[in-house]
Amino acid sequence: MGIHETHHLTPVINAAGTFTPLGVSRSAPAVARAVAEALSEFFVVDELHDVAGAAIARWSGAEAGAVTHCVAAGITLAVAAAMVGGAPERVAAFPDIAGGPDRVVLPAGHAVDYGHPILQDLRLAGAVPVLAGTDGRCTIADLEDRLDAPGTACLLLVSSRLVRGEPVDLAEAVAAVHRRGLPAIIDGAAQDLRVRALLATGADLVLVSAQKYLAAPTAGLVIGKREWVAAVRAHEKGIGRAMKPSKEAICGVLAAIEEREALDQSAWRTRQEDKVARFVARMTRLPGVAAAAIADPAGMPFPRARLTLDPDRAGMDAAALAGALRAGTPTIRVMEHALGEGHIVLELVPLHDEEIESIVARVAAVLSER
Ligand SMILES: *Cc1c(COP(=O)(O)O)cnc(C)c1O
């Protein structure tokens, strides 16, 4: 009997992407084996951290890497490092900062809500979030204006499809904060496939989720300059105690990095494109449905499928179809951010062929009942 039957849990077909409330991702068998093995072993945990840091650096091309409980934890710890550094007495006293810098500047459109407000991750470190520009637009001059006020600790940028407004040039923003001798942190939680591009902006720390496209157990990867990664690790002996990665998560991260390094990325990309193209071709045959492959707005290297409903011909609108898919068994979950404009967006990356077949069959059945 599977875990769902044993505990009477709802079976899920997740076409909503790396969505935390649905269990985020599917790990490869080698990752699951590494986690299972780690659970029944002892380790010198510092050694495990060092090995993982070296693997993260090798994979990303950065100077150094570290593992935290998750990216939310990584943001709090990176901000702590920017505020007080990593000296043991300052780490032990934190969040008492003895009058040190506590302002964290970010473009207003980067104050995202990824299930909770990112600003809360800053406040958890005792930092004061300072928004630059407006939701629609933040220029480098807007950022510089905020960075120049006394008590500024660092700049935080977010690379995500959740970001609002005109894009901020990340490399220019990083250069602006570096001119002031302060560090730049980029939250690229779901952007592990673009980690090298994010590091190329010159950011001191780039944070990515191990459990999103890398498909490891839940963990945050802190990647970047040696001195700043060391300062984040120093906070393991401070507030980071509440944000530590488990031994099994670190071992899972090691296995997931090996899987990624062995992956033929261009073949993978072609598979994703084919999968979406086949799905789109079948959906287009349904009455009142226009289907298309669409690119990720934040530059991730795979397409998603978008269904646009013509309510007159389909007999229902996008929200009603999403609701019907959700209500069935297994529950089928789609991306719902564009329902208001009449679109359902589906991410097919982790889905098996049979699951995609189930989606096609269910959509056809729901529309034919109308
Ligand atoms: C998922 C996500 C996070 C949080 O990552 P966790 O590892 O779940 O803490 C932070 N920022 C963005 C933009 C995200 O998409």
The ligand as a MOL file (V3000), in Angstrom:
LIG
                    3D

  0  0  0     0  0            999 V3000
M  V30 BEGIN CTAB
M  V30 COUNTS 15 15 0 0 0
M  V30 BEGIN ATOM
M  V30 1 C 10.1570 29.1660 -2.9780 0
M  V30 2 C 10.6890 30.5350 -2.7980 0
M  V30 3 C 11.3060 30.9120 -1.6080 0
M  V30 4 C 11.3510 30.0210 -0.4140 0
M  V30 5 O 12.1220 28.9120 -0.5820 0
M  V30 6 P 12.1060 27.8270 0.5900 0
M  V30 7 O 13.2880 26.9800 0.2720 0
M  V30 8 O 10.8030 27.1200 0.4920 0
M  V30 9 O 12.2240 28.5630 1.8730 0
M  V30 10 C 11.8650 32.1640 -1.5120 0
M  V30 11 N 11.8090 33.0200 -2.5420 0
M  V30 12 C 11.2160 32.7160 -3.7020 0
M  V30 13 C 11.2020 33.7170 -4.8100 0
M  V30 14 C 10.6180 31.4610 -3.8700 0
M  V30 15 O 10.0320 31.1510 -5.0280 0
M  V30 END ATOM
M  V30 BEGIN BOND
M  V30 1 1 1 2
M  V30 2 1 2 3
M  V30 3 2 2 14
M  V30 4 1 3 4
M  V30 5 2 3 10
M  V30 6 1 4 5
M  V30 7 1 5 6
M  V30 8 2 6 7
M  V30 9 1 6 8
M  V30 10 1 6 9
M  V30 11 1 10 11
M  V30 12 2 11 12
M  V30 13 1 12 13
M  V30 14 1 12 14
M  V30 15 1 14 15
M  V30 END BOND
M  V30 END CTAB
M  END
